Amino acid sequence: MSAGDLGYLTIAEAARLLAARKVSAIELTRALLARIAALDPTLNAYITVTEHQALAAARAAQRRLDSGDGGPLTAIPLAYKDIYETAGVRTTAHSRLLADNVPKTDAETVRRLAQAGVVMLGKLATHEFAVGGPAFDLPWPPARNPWDPRRFTGGSSSGAGAAVAAGLALGALGSDTGGSIRLPAAYCGIAGLKPTPGLVSRRGVIPLAPSLDTAGPMAWTARDCAILLDAIAGHDAADPASVAVPRTTYARGVADSVKGLRVGLLRRHYERDVPGTPEALRMMTEAAAVLRDLGCRVSEASLPPIAEFNGVGRILICSEAYALHEATLRTRLAEYSRAFRVRVLAGALIRAADYIAAQRRRTDLIAQMAAAFATVDVLVTLPTAGAAPLLTEQRPDDGFAQPFATTVANVGAVPALVVCGGFTAQGLPLGIEFIGPAWAEARLLRLGHQFERATGTRDRRPVFQ
Amino acid sequence: MPSLTPNDMQALLANTGLTLNPGQMADLVLAWRQVAAMIAAIPRDRPMADDQAFAFRLAPPAPAQTRDPVRKKAPVRKKAPSRKSVRARR
């Protein structure tokens, strides 16, 4: 198999080939490292490539496979957004301020994946401290979209979106505070899951806004996200936000039928609040037909306007991020990117009363979100208006000027999955978002998997010259 | 809407210890306009006593701590005699 073929394996396929001895851990790791060497100078997905550690981990993983002790993630090459702490490996948060930061311990999720035998390929580009936007005034350039390198990947898990779509990692961990897993998943044509707050430990993940931050998986397919979630979900007593929910097996159930699932289209959100492009709206019409063919009962559903969720989310992010960075902003203001400063400095002016008002409004929105699930099992919407815009079209104040549809699930404290819903005439991916009630990750992953199978979107990959 | 002039902003920023150059101040003025509109849009007509519990949540007490120390002890039930002791009495 060529490096291209191996880079474009799903996690599930790679695990089968590894178990059947059709490919070795070293072969797979070398193939991915070769792809990174060839393509990353264009895509900028990686900040740090950990080649030597990766090869050592691959050898250890192969010994484990040879002894019959392998699991579904043993020898699978992954990479982490560079806000996940990794023992002995630089963790920069894509910021000049942490350019030399080498943590002593792994983030809890990284530790769990290491225990499962994964091979860490390196650390991935983000927006500075997971906020802002693509910035050209930082030591590392912003990631570029594999479907068209002139285009934005979405963010802030930008390197994760690019790396998975380009076959530079079979999966990745991202973080999502207002859409940072799901926006790159949509623009890069992959699957990304923002879990229910408390399901996945955030210990050792550099925070942005602790009342909204979540950590989650990104991969080519919903099934692969389920495999990753199986390894990282579960109570962590050392994370105060972690919740001890009964253990579920996510990957095992993805192939189950979705017949009878009540699906509600958030038509007002994607037609009026953040109106989709004509191609995205056509994709939603086709998606509704696919869901009906799968046996889902499709109806319309409603939530408060996106602007309400977005306003609350922006105030919380701005205030909490400012509070976390205030001391450094005082002394090292010029070292932050302009994009970070534009998004965060306004937090210095937000009064405590306004922050509390936003938190109180959030409790209303969470209640309204929960009420919506009395009549439907899953809500469906567009995560973005359309396909990835050009990088040159991005402005530092976009986060304020344009509402993010994805913030609905963060403020509403529910899980949401983005998968590829189709492609534009130009060949750019379009995402579709499935939102569930709290702890319904298994249901979302099942629907995502069935939807991917029915639409055939997983058969198409970016083409490189 | 909490409108702030650049002078108001300078005064508030002085309290935070931040010093912005003119370009950074211009960016902040633009960003604040958007944030102020979001703040103004939040409904505030909530009952005073509403939702006091959003701030934090305590973990449930550990099982050993659940016993009420002032509660009367339940009467001790007599142990049923073992077969051996019954036999011995015979």
Interface residues (C-beta under 8 A of the other chain):
Chain A: A307 E308 N310 G311 V312 R314 I315 C318 E326 L329 R330 L333 R338 R341 V342 R343 L345 A346 A348 L349 I350 R351 D354 A357 A358 Q359 R360 R361 T363 P396 D397 F400 A401
Chain B: P2 L4 M9 L12 L13 T16 G17 L18 T19 L20 Q24 D27 L28 L30 A31 W32 Q34 V35 M38 I39 A41 I42 P43 R44 R46 D50 D51 F54
